[in-house]
Amino acid sequence: MSNSKGDEMTKDFLTATDKNPSCIMPTKLTLDSPLQFECHPGVSCFTACCHNIKIVLTPYDIMVLRRRLNMSAHDFLVQYTEPTYLEKTDMPGVQFKLTGEKYACPFVTQEGCTVYADRPTACRYYPVGMADFHEGGEEGEEDKFFFLVKEPHCKGFEEQKRWTIREWREDQGVDVRDEMNKEWLRLVMRRKSFSLQATLSEAAQRMFFMASTDLDHFRRFIFESSFLQTYELDAETVERLRHDDEALMLFSFKYLASTLFGAEGLPMNQEKVKEKIKAMRQEQGENLQKLEEEYKALKAERAAQKKQEEEARRKS
């Protein structure tokens, strides 16, 4: 299954099945709008939408799937995903690694999805997309509406089952996913609003990727580095981060917002701040001294070269 999801700039952020914009129905829908649709093994196109598709995984998708499969984040990523960039940004993420001649989702069979109860967010939306207008990904008054994605191969619209958009979302378990993904998507939207004129450093990209895809690694980063000496966290929060993956994931979004965009809410140890400033100033001073020495050496070299040229002209 697939979906188009995002804000005004990213209606196909999570998946890229609708290459043709005509698949997006040009009608704004509300939660109470009617929907005639059903997908089940008796539909002739069953599992067709699970092939030749780009399914980007959110941090919550990864956490739920690797927990179901009893795998470490690293092993799950290596076996089932491949790198991608989140649409129109330089933020790295992962998508399902398609398999076989038909480029299938790794979890689809002729009988259907083998991880259906824990399927990714993108799969839960189809065929109802959502547009959530937030300027630059910031907090503010929501301007939310829904739309349908009608792909030519999909016969689900010919079924007789009738819902409202609200009932469909409840049946698919979308609301929980929206809440868990919200702050991460907001980071991506905020980055996208800056365009690619100012690129993320490699270090920032690595940090975003690690915190977004590998909670095991992020937990080690917190507890095996100077992190807890740099940031002021209360004992209760520290214990939650040590044992609770959901809490750790949500904290990672707050950390990324702080480090990438300077958002408030993650207080730093002021002594560490002073030490860092002192170290930066010392490094700047050393760099300036090095530049000055290099300039003097270059100046001396040019003077010697000029002297040699003058002596050569006199001899000639």
Phi and psi restraints in degrees (value plus and minus 20) as a CYANA .aco file:
   2 SER   PHI    -157.6  -117.6
   2 SER   PSI     156.8   196.8
   3 ASN   PHI    -183.2  -143.2
   3 ASN   PSI     142.6   182.6
   4 SER   PHI    -138.3   -98.3
   4 SER   PSI     104.1   144.1
   5 LYS   PHI    -163.8  -123.8
   5 LYS   PSI     126.3   166.3
   6 GLY   PHI     130.2   170.2
   6 GLY   PSI    -176.9  -136.9
   7 ASP   PHI    -124.1   -84.1
   7 ASP   PSI    -181.9  -141.9
   8 GLU   PHI     -79.7   -39.7
   8 GLU   PSI     -44.3    -4.3
   9 MET   PHI    -118.7   -78.7
   9 MET   PSI     -29.5    10.5
  10 THR   PHI    -158.0  -118.0
  10 THR   PSI      28.1    68.1
  11 LYS   PHI     -85.3   -45.3
  11 LYS   PSI     -40.0     0.0
  12 ASP   PHI    -137.1   -97.1
  12 ASP   PSI      20.4    60.4
  13 PHE   PHI     -86.9   -46.9
  13 PHE   PSI     -67.2   -27.2
  14 LEU   PHI     -99.2   -59.2
  14 LEU   PSI     -51.9   -11.9
  15 THR   PHI    -156.9  -116.9
  15 THR   PSI     143.4   183.4
  16 ALA   PHI    -154.3  -114.3
  16 ALA   PSI      36.1    76.1
  17 THR   PHI    -109.1   -69.1
  17 THR   PSI     -51.0   -11.0
  18 ASP   PHI    -111.4   -71.4
  18 ASP   PSI      50.6    90.6
  19 LYS   PHI     -80.6   -40.6
  19 LYS   PSI     -52.7   -12.7
  20 ASN   PHI    -112.7   -72.7
  20 ASN   PSI      96.8   136.8
  21 PRO   PHI     -77.9   -37.9
  21 PRO   PSI     -39.8     0.2
  22 SER   PHI     -85.2   -45.2
  22 SER   PSI     -34.3     5.7
  23 CYS   PHI     -90.0   -50.0
  23 CYS   PSI     -41.2    -1.2
  24 ILE   PHI    -105.3   -65.3
  24 ILE   PSI      97.1   137.1
  25 MET   PHI     -93.7   -53.7
  25 MET   PSI     108.6   148.6
  26 PRO   PHI    -100.4   -60.4
  26 PRO   PSI      27.7    67.7
  27 THR   PHI    -151.9  -111.9
  27 THR   PSI     106.4   146.4
  28 LYS   PHI     -98.1   -58.1
  28 LYS   PSI     110.0   150.0
  29 LEU   PHI    -135.6   -95.6
  29 LEU   PSI     136.9   176.9
  30 THR   PHI    -133.4   -93.4
  30 THR   PSI     156.9   196.9
  31 LEU   PHI     -81.2   -41.2
  31 LEU   PSI     -45.2    -5.2
  32 ASP   PHI    -116.8   -76.8
  32 ASP   PSI     -16.0    24.0
  33 SER   PHI     -89.6   -49.6
  33 SER   PSI     126.6   166.6
  34 PRO   PHI     -97.1   -57.1
  34 PRO   PSI     132.9   172.9
  35 LEU   PHI    -160.7  -120.7
  35 LEU   PSI     105.5   145.5
  36 GLN   PHI    -128.1   -88.1
  36 GLN   PSI      87.1   127.1
  37 PHE   PHI    -189.1  -149.1
  37 PHE   PSI     124.8   164.8
  38 GLU   PHI    -178.9  -138.9
  38 GLU   PSI     121.3   161.3
  39 CYS   PHI    -142.2  -102.2
  39 CYS   PSI     105.8   145.8
  40 HIS   PHI    -177.4  -137.4
  40 HIS   PSI     148.3   188.3
  41 PRO   PHI     -78.6   -38.6
  41 PRO   PSI     -40.9    -0.9
  42 GLY   PHI    -101.0   -61.0
  42 GLY   PSI     -29.7    10.3
  43 VAL   PHI     -97.3   -57.3
  43 VAL   PSI     115.0   155.0
  44 SER   PHI     -81.6   -41.6
  44 SER   PSI     -46.3    -6.3
  45 CYS   PHI    -115.0   -75.0
  45 CYS   PSI      -7.6    32.4
  46 PHE   PHI     -71.0   -31.0
  46 PHE   PSI     106.6   146.6
  47 THR   PHI      53.1    93.1
  47 THR   PSI     -19.2    20.8
  48 ALA   PHI     -81.1   -41.1
  48 ALA   PSI     -54.0   -14.0
  49 CYS   PHI     -98.2   -58.2
  49 CYS   PSI     -19.5    20.5
  50 CYS   PHI    -117.4   -77.4
  50 CYS   PSI      -8.7    31.3
  51 HIS   PHI    -142.5  -102.5
  51 HIS   PSI     130.2   170.2
  52 ASN   PHI      30.4    70.4
  52 ASN   PSI      34.6    74.6
  53 ILE   PHI    -160.4  -120.4
  53 ILE   PSI     127.5   167.5
  54 LYS   PHI    -121.4   -81.4
  54 LYS   PSI      92.2   132.2
  55 ILE   PHI    -133.3   -93.3
  55 ILE   PSI      83.4   123.4
  56 VAL   PHI    -100.2   -60.2
  56 VAL   PSI     115.2   155.2
  57 LEU   PHI    -119.1   -79.1
  57 LEU   PSI     114.0   154.0
  58 THR   PHI    -103.6   -63.6
  58 THR   PSI     144.9   184.9
  59 PRO   PHI     -75.5   -35.5
  59 PRO   PSI     -58.6   -18.6
  60 TYR   PHI     -87.9   -47.9
  60 TYR   PSI     -58.7   -18.7
  61 ASP   PHI     -76.8   -36.8
  61 ASP   PSI     -67.6   -27.6
  62 ILE   PHI     -82.1   -42.1
  62 ILE   PSI     -64.8   -24.8
  63 MET   PHI     -81.4   -41.4
  63 MET   PSI     -65.2   -25.2
  64 VAL   PHI     -88.9   -48.9
  64 VAL   PSI     -63.2   -23.2
  65 LEU   PHI     -88.5   -48.5
  65 LEU   PSI     -64.2   -24.2
  66 ARG   PHI     -92.0   -52.0
  66 ARG   PSI     -45.6    -5.6
  67 ARG   PHI     -89.0   -49.0
  67 ARG   PSI     -62.0   -22.0
  68 ARG   PHI     -81.4   -41.4
  68 ARG   PSI     -60.4   -20.4
  69 LEU   PHI    -105.9   -65.9
  69 LEU   PSI     -22.4    17.6
  70 ASN   PHI      35.7    75.7
  70 ASN   PSI      30.0    70.0
  71 MET   PHI    -143.1  -103.1
  71 MET   PSI     133.5   173.5
  72 SER   PHI     -90.7   -50.7
  72 SER   PSI     137.6   177.6
  73 ALA   PHI     -78.4   -38.4
  73 ALA   PSI     -62.5   -22.5
  74 HIS   PHI     -80.7   -40.7
  74 HIS   PSI     -67.4   -27.4
  75 ASP   PHI     -85.4   -45.4
  75 ASP   PSI     -59.8   -19.8
  76 PHE   PHI     -81.7   -41.7
  76 PHE   PSI     -66.0   -26.0
  77 LEU   PHI     -82.2   -42.2
  77 LEU   PSI     -63.0   -23.0
  78 VAL   PHI     -86.8   -46.8
  78 VAL   PSI     -61.8   -21.8
  79 GLN   PHI     -99.6   -59.6
  79 GLN   PSI     -56.8   -16.8
  80 TYR   PHI    -136.2   -96.2
  80 TYR   PSI     -26.6    13.4
  81 THR   PHI    -149.3  -109.3
  81 THR   PSI     149.3   189.3
  82 GLU   PHI    -162.3  -122.3
  82 GLU   PSI     135.9   175.9
  83 PRO   PHI     -88.8   -48.8
  83 PRO   PSI     131.8   171.8
  84 THR   PHI    -172.9  -132.9
  84 THR   PSI     149.1   189.1
  85 TYR   PHI    -124.8   -84.8
  85 TYR   PSI     117.0   157.0
  86 LEU   PHI     -86.4   -46.4
  86 LEU   PSI     115.8   155.8
  87 GLU   PHI     -64.7   -24.7
  87 GLU   PSI     104.5   144.5
  88 LYS   PHI      39.8    79.8
  88 LYS   PSI       9.4    49.4
  89 THR   PHI    -156.1  -116.1
  89 THR   PSI     152.6   192.6
  90 ASP   PHI    -122.8   -82.8
  90 ASP   PSI       3.6    43.6
  91 MET   PHI    -107.8   -67.8
  91 MET   PSI     101.2   141.2
  92 PRO   PHI    -100.0   -60.0
  92 PRO   PSI     123.6   163.6
  93 GLY   PHI    -166.5  -126.5
  93 GLY   PSI    -182.4  -142.4
  94 VAL   PHI    -154.0  -114.0
  94 VAL   PSI     134.6   174.6
  95 GLN   PHI    -152.0  -112.0
  95 GLN   PSI     141.1   181.1
  96 PHE   PHI     -79.3   -39.3
  96 PHE   PSI     119.3   159.3
  97 LYS   PHI    -105.1   -65.1
  97 LYS   PSI      92.0   132.0
  98 LEU   PHI     -94.5   -54.5
  98 LEU   PSI     133.5   173.5
  99 THR   PHI    -148.1  -108.1
  99 THR   PSI     136.1   176.1
 100 GLY   PHI      54.2    94.2
 100 GLY   PSI     159.1   199.1
 101 GLU   PHI     -86.8   -46.8
 101 GLU   PSI     -46.2    -6.2
 102 LYS   PHI    -114.6   -74.6
 102 LYS   PSI     -12.5    27.5
 103 TYR   PHI      30.6    70.6
 103 TYR   PSI      43.3    83.3
 104 ALA   PHI    -113.9   -73.9
 104 ALA   PSI     132.7   172.7
 105 CYS   PHI     -75.3   -35.3
 105 CYS   PSI     119.2   159.2
 106 PRO   PHI     -85.6   -45.6
 106 PRO   PSI     -30.8     9.2
 107 PHE   PHI    -132.1   -92.1
 107 PHE   PSI     -11.4    28.6
 108 VAL   PHI    -117.9   -77.9
 108 VAL   PSI     121.8   161.8
 109 THR   PHI    -149.3  -109.3
 109 THR   PSI     157.4   197.4
 110 GLN   PHI     -82.3   -42.3
 110 GLN   PSI     -47.4    -7.4
 111 GLU   PHI    -103.1   -63.1
 111 GLU   PSI     -30.3     9.7
 112 GLY   PHI     106.5   146.5
 112 GLY   PSI    -181.3  -141.3
 113 CYS   PHI    -103.0   -63.0
 113 CYS   PSI     107.8   147.8
 114 THR   PHI    -102.1   -62.1
 114 THR   PSI     -29.8    10.2
 115 VAL   PHI    -143.1  -103.1
 115 VAL   PSI      13.9    53.9
 116 TYR   PHI     -73.4   -33.4
 116 TYR   PSI     -64.5   -24.5
 117 ALA   PHI     -83.0   -43.0
 117 ALA   PSI     -44.5    -4.5
 118 ASP   PHI    -139.0   -99.0
 118 ASP   PSI       5.5    45.5
 119 ARG   PHI     -82.1   -42.1
 119 ARG   PSI     135.0   175.0
 120 PRO   PHI     -82.6   -42.6
 120 PRO   PSI     144.0   184.0
 121 THR   PHI     -77.3   -37.3
 121 THR   PSI     -64.5   -24.5
 122 ALA   PHI     -76.7   -36.7
 122 ALA   PSI     -59.8   -19.8
 123 CYS   PHI     -88.4   -48.4
 123 CYS   PSI     -48.3    -8.3
 124 ARG   PHI     -95.3   -55.3
 124 ARG   PSI     -44.7    -4.7
 125 TYR   PHI     -97.8   -57.8
 125 TYR   PSI     -59.1   -19.1
 126 TYR   PHI     -75.3   -35.3
 126 TYR   PSI     111.2   151.2
 127 PRO   PHI    -122.5   -82.5
 127 PRO   PSI       2.5    42.5
 128 VAL   PHI    -124.2   -84.2
 128 VAL   PSI      90.4   130.4
 129 GLY   PHI    -110.0   -70.0
 129 GLY   PSI     139.6   179.6
 130 MET   PHI    -149.7  -109.7
 130 MET   PSI     116.2   156.2
 131 ALA   PHI    -132.0   -92.0
 131 ALA   PSI     108.0   148.0
 132 ASP   PHI    -147.3  -107.3
 132 ASP   PSI      84.9   124.9
 133 PHE   PHI    -107.0   -67.0
 133 PHE   PSI      89.1   129.1
 134 HIS   PHI    -149.7  -109.7
 134 HIS   PSI      98.7   138.7
 135 GLU   PHI     -81.9   -41.9
 135 GLU   PSI      94.5   134.5
 136 GLY   PHI      44.2    84.2
 136 GLY   PSI      -1.3    38.7
 137 GLY   PHI      57.0    97.0
 137 GLY   PSI      -7.2    32.8
 138 GLU   PHI    -105.7   -65.7
 138 GLU   PSI     144.2   184.2
 139 GLU   PHI     -85.2   -45.2
 139 GLU   PSI     131.1   171.1
 140 GLY   PHI     145.8   185.8
 140 GLY   PSI    -197.8  -157.8
 141 GLU   PHI     -85.2   -45.2
 141 GLU   PSI     110.9   150.9
 142 GLU   PHI     -99.5   -59.5
 142 GLU   PSI     121.9   161.9
 143 ASP   PHI    -146.9  -106.9
 143 ASP   PSI      66.9   106.9
 144 LYS   PHI    -131.8   -91.8
 144 LYS   PSI     117.0   157.0
 145 PHE   PHI    -167.9  -127.9
 145 PHE   PSI     153.5   193.5
 146 PHE   PHI    -144.1  -104.1
 146 PHE   PSI     142.1   182.1
 147 PHE   PHI    -171.6  -131.6
 147 PHE   PSI     143.9   183.9
 148 LEU   PHI    -123.1   -83.1
 148 LEU   PSI     124.9   164.9
 149 VAL   PHI    -128.7   -88.7
 149 VAL   PSI      93.7   133.7
 150 LYS   PHI    -134.6   -94.6
 150 LYS   PSI      82.9   122.9
 151 GLU   PHI    -113.3   -73.3
 151 GLU   PSI     127.1   167.1
 152 PRO   PHI     -76.6   -36.6
 152 PRO   PSI     -53.6   -13.6
 153 HIS   PHI     -97.6   -57.6
 153 HIS   PSI     -36.4     3.6
 154 CYS   PHI    -100.2   -60.2
 154 CYS   PSI      99.9   139.9
 155 LYS   PHI    -119.9   -79.9
 155 LYS   PSI     -17.4    22.6
 156 GLY   PHI     -82.4   -42.4
 156 GLY   PSI     -46.1    -6.1
 157 PHE   PHI     -93.7   -53.7
 157 PHE   PSI     -33.4     6.6
 158 GLU   PHI    -107.8   -67.8
 158 GLU   PSI     -27.8    12.2
 159 GLU   PHI     -93.9   -53.9
 159 GLU   PSI     141.4   181.4
 160 GLN   PHI    -111.7   -71.7
 160 GLN   PSI     -29.2    10.8
 161 LYS   PHI     -81.9   -41.9
 161 LYS   PSI     111.0   151.0
 162 ARG   PHI    -139.6   -99.6
 162 ARG   PSI     117.0   157.0
 163 TRP   PHI    -156.3  -116.3
 163 TRP   PSI     154.2   194.2
 164 THR   PHI    -121.1   -81.1
 164 THR   PSI     144.7   184.7
 165 ILE   PHI     -78.1   -38.1
 165 ILE   PSI     -58.2   -18.2
 166 ARG   PHI     -82.2   -42.2
 166 ARG   PSI     -64.8   -24.8
 167 GLU   PHI     -85.6   -45.6
 167 GLU   PSI     -58.9   -18.9
 168 TRP   PHI     -83.1   -43.1
 168 TRP   PSI     -65.0   -25.0
 169 ARG   PHI     -83.4   -43.4
 169 ARG   PSI     -61.1   -21.1
 170 GLU   PHI     -84.2   -44.2
 170 GLU   PSI     -61.4   -21.4
 171 ASP   PHI     -84.3   -44.3
 171 ASP   PSI     -54.9   -14.9
 172 GLN   PHI    -107.4   -67.4
 172 GLN   PSI     -25.6    14.4
 173 GLY   PHI      48.4    88.4
 173 GLY   PSI      16.9    56.9
 174 VAL   PHI     -97.9   -57.9
 174 VAL   PSI     -56.0   -16.0
 175 ASP   PHI     -79.9   -39.9
 175 ASP   PSI     -61.7   -21.7
 176 VAL   PHI     -81.7   -41.7
 176 VAL   PSI     -64.1   -24.1
 177 ARG   PHI     -82.5   -42.5
 177 ARG   PSI     -62.3   -22.3
 178 ASP   PHI     -78.7   -38.7
 178 ASP   PSI     -63.1   -23.1
 179 GLU   PHI     -87.1   -47.1
 179 GLU   PSI     -63.2   -23.2
 180 MET   PHI     -91.1   -51.1
 180 MET   PSI     -50.0   -10.0
 181 ASN   PHI    -110.8   -70.8
 181 ASN   PSI     -32.0     8.0
 182 LYS   PHI     -74.3   -34.3
 182 LYS   PSI     -73.2   -33.2
 183 GLU   PHI     -89.8   -49.8
 183 GLU   PSI     -52.0   -12.0
 184 TRP   PHI     -88.1   -48.1
 184 TRP   PSI     -65.5   -25.5
 185 LEU   PHI     -81.9   -41.9
 185 LEU   PSI     -55.5   -15.5
 186 ARG   PHI     -83.9   -43.9
 186 ARG   PSI     -56.6   -16.6
 187 LEU   PHI     -80.7   -40.7
 187 LEU   PSI     -65.0   -25.0
 188 VAL   PHI     -85.6   -45.6
 188 VAL   PSI     -62.7   -22.7
 189 MET   PHI     -84.6   -44.6
 189 MET   PSI     -57.3   -17.3
 190 ARG   PHI     -85.9   -45.9
 190 ARG   PSI     -62.5   -22.5
 191 ARG   PHI     -83.8   -43.8
 191 ARG   PSI     -61.0   -21.0
 192 LYS   PHI     -84.7   -44.7
 192 LYS   PSI     -52.6   -12.6
 193 SER   PHI     -87.0   -47.0
 193 SER   PSI     -40.0     0.0
 194 PHE   PHI    -103.4   -63.4
 194 PHE   PSI     -30.7     9.3
 195 SER   PHI      40.6    80.6
 195 SER   PSI    -190.5  -150.5
 196 LEU   PHI    -118.1   -78.1
 196 LEU   PSI      -4.6    35.4
 197 GLN   PHI     -85.5   -45.5
 197 GLN   PSI     -54.1   -14.1
 198 ALA   PHI    -138.2   -98.2
 198 ALA   PSI      84.2   124.2
 199 THR   PHI    -100.9   -60.9
 199 THR   PSI     133.0   173.0
 200 LEU   PHI     -92.9   -52.9
 200 LEU   PSI     123.0   163.0
 201 SER   PHI     -87.6   -47.6
 201 SER   PSI     141.3   181.3
 202 GLU   PHI     -81.0   -41.0
 202 GLU   PSI     -57.5   -17.5
 203 ALA   PHI     -83.9   -43.9
 203 ALA   PSI     -61.5   -21.5
 204 ALA   PHI     -86.7   -46.7
 204 ALA   PSI     -59.2   -19.2
 205 GLN   PHI     -83.7   -43.7
 205 GLN   PSI     -62.9   -22.9
 206 ARG   PHI     -83.0   -43.0
 206 ARG   PSI     -61.3   -21.3
 207 MET   PHI     -85.9   -45.9
 207 MET   PSI     -63.0   -23.0
 208 PHE   PHI     -82.0   -42.0
 208 PHE   PSI     -64.0   -24.0
 209 PHE   PHI     -84.2   -44.2
 209 PHE   PSI     -67.0   -27.0
 210 MET   PHI     -81.5   -41.5
 210 MET   PSI     -68.5   -28.5
 211 ALA   PHI     -89.0   -49.0
 211 ALA   PSI     -47.4    -7.4
 212 SER   PHI    -106.7   -66.7
 212 SER   PSI     -43.2    -3.2
 213 THR   PHI    -140.2  -100.2
 213 THR   PSI     -45.7    -5.7
 214 ASP   PHI    -150.2  -110.2
 214 ASP   PSI      66.3   106.3
 215 LEU   PHI     -84.3   -44.3
 215 LEU   PSI     -50.0   -10.0
 216 ASP   PHI     -79.8   -39.8
 216 ASP   PSI     -66.2   -26.2
 217 HIS   PHI     -86.2   -46.2
 217 HIS   PSI     -62.3   -22.3
 218 PHE   PHI     -84.0   -44.0
 218 PHE   PSI     -58.4   -18.4
 219 ARG   PHI     -83.9   -43.9
 219 ARG   PSI     -61.5   -21.5
 220 ARG   PHI     -83.8   -43.8
 220 ARG   PSI     -57.7   -17.7
 221 PHE   PHI     -78.9   -38.9
 221 PHE   PSI     -60.7   -20.7
 222 ILE   PHI     -89.9   -49.9
 222 ILE   PSI     -65.1   -25.1
 223 PHE   PHI    -116.5   -76.5
 223 PHE   PSI     -30.9     9.1
 224 GLU   PHI    -138.3   -98.3
 224 GLU   PSI      -8.4    31.6
 225 SER   PHI    -144.0  -104.0
 225 SER   PSI    -187.1  -147.1
 226 SER   PHI    -106.4   -66.4
 226 SER   PSI      -5.4    34.6
 227 PHE   PHI     -74.0   -34.0
 227 PHE   PSI     -69.6   -29.6
 228 LEU   PHI     -92.4   -52.4
 228 LEU   PSI     -33.0     7.0
 229 GLN   PHI    -108.8   -68.8
 229 GLN   PSI     -41.2    -1.2
 230 THR   PHI    -106.2   -66.2
 230 THR   PSI     -59.1   -19.1
 231 TYR   PHI    -131.0   -91.0
 231 TYR   PSI     126.2   166.2
 232 GLU   PHI    -115.4   -75.4
 232 GLU   PSI      84.1   124.1
 233 LEU   PHI    -140.0  -100.0
 233 LEU   PSI     118.4   158.4
 234 ASP   PHI     -93.6   -53.6
 234 ASP   PSI     142.0   182.0
 235 ALA   PHI     -81.5   -41.5
 235 ALA   PSI     -56.2   -16.2
 236 GLU   PHI     -84.9   -44.9
 236 GLU   PSI     -63.7   -23.7
 237 THR   PHI     -82.8   -42.8
 237 THR   PSI     -62.8   -22.8
 238 VAL   PHI     -79.6   -39.6
 238 VAL   PSI     -62.5   -22.5
 239 GLU   PHI     -86.7   -46.7
 239 GLU   PSI     -58.2   -18.2
 240 ARG   PHI     -83.1   -43.1
 240 ARG   PSI     -62.1   -22.1
 241 LEU   PHI     -85.9   -45.9
 241 LEU   PSI     -47.2    -7.2
 242 ARG   PHI     -93.5   -53.5
 242 ARG   PSI     -50.8   -10.8
 243 HIS   PHI    -144.6  -104.6
 243 HIS   PSI     -37.6     2.4
 244 ASP   PHI    -130.4   -90.4
 244 ASP   PSI      90.4   130.4
 245 ASP   PHI     -85.7   -45.7
 245 ASP   PSI     -59.5   -19.5
 246 GLU   PHI     -82.1   -42.1
 246 GLU   PSI     -64.6   -24.6
 247 ALA   PHI     -83.0   -43.0
 247 ALA   PSI     -60.3   -20.3
 248 LEU   PHI     -84.1   -44.1
 248 LEU   PSI     -62.5   -22.5
 249 MET   PHI     -82.3   -42.3
 249 MET   PSI     -68.3   -28.3
 250 LEU   PHI     -83.7   -43.7
 250 LEU   PSI     -56.4   -16.4
 251 PHE   PHI     -85.7   -45.7
 251 PHE   PSI     -56.2   -16.2
 252 SER   PHI     -81.4   -41.4
 252 SER   PSI     -55.2   -15.2
 253 PHE   PHI     -85.8   -45.8
 253 PHE   PSI     -60.9   -20.9
 254 LYS   PHI     -84.5   -44.5
 254 LYS   PSI     -61.6   -21.6
 255 TYR   PHI     -83.8   -43.8
 255 TYR   PSI     -63.4   -23.4
 256 LEU   PHI     -85.7   -45.7
 256 LEU   PSI     -59.3   -19.3
 257 ALA   PHI     -81.1   -41.1
 257 ALA   PSI     -57.2   -17.2
 258 SER   PHI     -91.8   -51.8
 258 SER   PSI     -67.8   -27.8
 259 THR   PHI     -96.2   -56.2
 259 THR   PSI     -54.4   -14.4
 260 LEU   PHI    -106.8   -66.8
 260 LEU   PSI     -55.0   -15.0
 261 PHE   PHI    -145.4  -105.4
 261 PHE   PSI     -16.8    23.2
 262 GLY   PHI      51.9    91.9
 262 GLY   PSI       2.5    42.5
 263 ALA   PHI     -86.9   -46.9
 263 ALA   PSI     129.2   169.2
 264 GLU   PHI    -102.9   -62.9
 264 GLU   PSI     148.3   188.3
 265 GLY   PHI      95.9   135.9
 265 GLY   PSI     -24.1    15.9
 266 LEU   PHI    -148.3  -108.3
 266 LEU   PSI      67.3   107.3
 267 PRO   PHI     -87.7   -47.7
 267 PRO   PSI     117.4   157.4
 268 MET   PHI    -118.8   -78.8
 268 MET   PSI     131.6   171.6
 269 ASN   PHI     -86.4   -46.4
 269 ASN   PSI      98.0   138.0
 270 GLN   PHI     -83.5   -43.5
 270 GLN   PSI     -52.6   -12.6
 271 GLU   PHI     -84.6   -44.6
 271 GLU   PSI     -58.7   -18.7
 272 LYS   PHI     -87.2   -47.2
 272 LYS   PSI     -56.2   -16.2
 273 VAL   PHI     -82.5   -42.5
 273 VAL   PSI     -65.5   -25.5
 274 LYS   PHI     -82.1   -42.1
 274 LYS   PSI     -61.7   -21.7
 275 GLU   PHI     -82.7   -42.7
 275 GLU   PSI     -60.2   -20.2
 276 LYS   PHI     -86.6   -46.6
 276 LYS   PSI     -62.0   -22.0
 277 ILE   PHI     -82.6   -42.6
 277 ILE   PSI     -63.0   -23.0
 278 LYS   PHI     -81.4   -41.4
 278 LYS   PSI     -63.5   -23.5
 279 ALA   PHI     -85.0   -45.0
 279 ALA   PSI     -59.6   -19.6
 280 MET   PHI     -84.6   -44.6
 280 MET   PSI     -62.7   -22.7
 281 ARG   PHI     -85.4   -45.4
 281 ARG   PSI     -60.3   -20.3
 282 GLN   PHI     -83.4   -43.4
 282 GLN   PSI     -63.1   -23.1
 283 GLU   PHI     -83.5   -43.5
 283 GLU   PSI     -61.5   -21.5
 284 GLN   PHI     -81.7   -41.7
 284 GLN   PSI     -62.2   -22.2
 285 GLY   PHI     -83.1   -43.1
 285 GLY   PSI     -61.9   -21.9
 286 GLU   PHI     -85.3   -45.3
 286 GLU   PSI     -58.5   -18.5
 287 ASN   PHI     -86.0   -46.0
 287 ASN   PSI     -61.5   -21.5
 288 LEU   PHI     -83.9   -43.9
 288 LEU   PSI     -61.8   -21.8
 289 GLN   PHI     -82.3   -42.3
 289 GLN   PSI     -61.8   -21.8
 290 LYS   PHI     -83.7   -43.7
 290 LYS   PSI     -61.7   -21.7
 291 LEU   PHI     -83.8   -43.8
 291 LEU   PSI     -59.9   -19.9
 292 GLU   PHI     -83.9   -43.9
 292 GLU   PSI     -62.5   -22.5
 293 GLU   PHI     -84.3   -44.3
 293 GLU   PSI     -60.9   -20.9
 294 GLU   PHI     -85.3   -45.3
 294 GLU   PSI     -57.7   -17.7
 295 TYR   PHI     -85.4   -45.4
 295 TYR   PSI     -63.8   -23.8
 296 LYS   PHI     -83.0   -43.0
 296 LYS   PSI     -61.3   -21.3
 297 ALA   PHI     -84.0   -44.0
 297 ALA   PSI     -61.7   -21.7
 298 LEU   PHI     -86.1   -46.1
 298 LEU   PSI     -59.2   -19.2
 299 LYS   PHI     -84.3   -44.3
 299 LYS   PSI     -62.4   -22.4
 300 ALA   PHI     -85.0   -45.0
 300 ALA   PSI     -60.4   -20.4
 301 GLU   PHI     -83.2   -43.2
 301 GLU   PSI     -61.8   -21.8
 302 ARG   PHI     -87.9   -47.9
 302 ARG   PSI     -56.5   -16.5
 303 ALA   PHI     -84.7   -44.7
 303 ALA   PSI     -62.5   -22.5
 304 ALA   PHI     -84.6   -44.6
 304 ALA   PSI     -59.9   -19.9
 305 GLN   PHI     -85.1   -45.1
 305 GLN   PSI     -60.5   -20.5
 306 LYS   PHI     -85.1   -45.1
 306 LYS   PSI     -59.3   -19.3
 307 LYS   PHI     -83.8   -43.8
 307 LYS   PSI     -61.9   -21.9
 308 GLN   PHI     -82.7   -42.7
 308 GLN   PSI     -60.4   -20.4
 309 GLU   PHI     -85.6   -45.6
 309 GLU   PSI     -58.8   -18.8
 310 GLU   PHI     -87.7   -47.7
 310 GLU   PSI     -61.4   -21.4
 311 GLU   PHI     -83.9   -43.9
 311 GLU   PSI     -57.7   -17.7
 312 ALA   PHI     -85.8   -45.8
 312 ALA   PSI     -56.8   -16.8
 313 ARG   PHI     -89.1   -49.1
 313 ARG   PSI     -58.4   -18.4
 314 ARG   PHI     -84.6   -44.6
 314 ARG   PSI     -61.2   -21.2
 315 LYS   PHI     -86.8   -46.8
 315 LYS   PSI     -51.9   -11.9
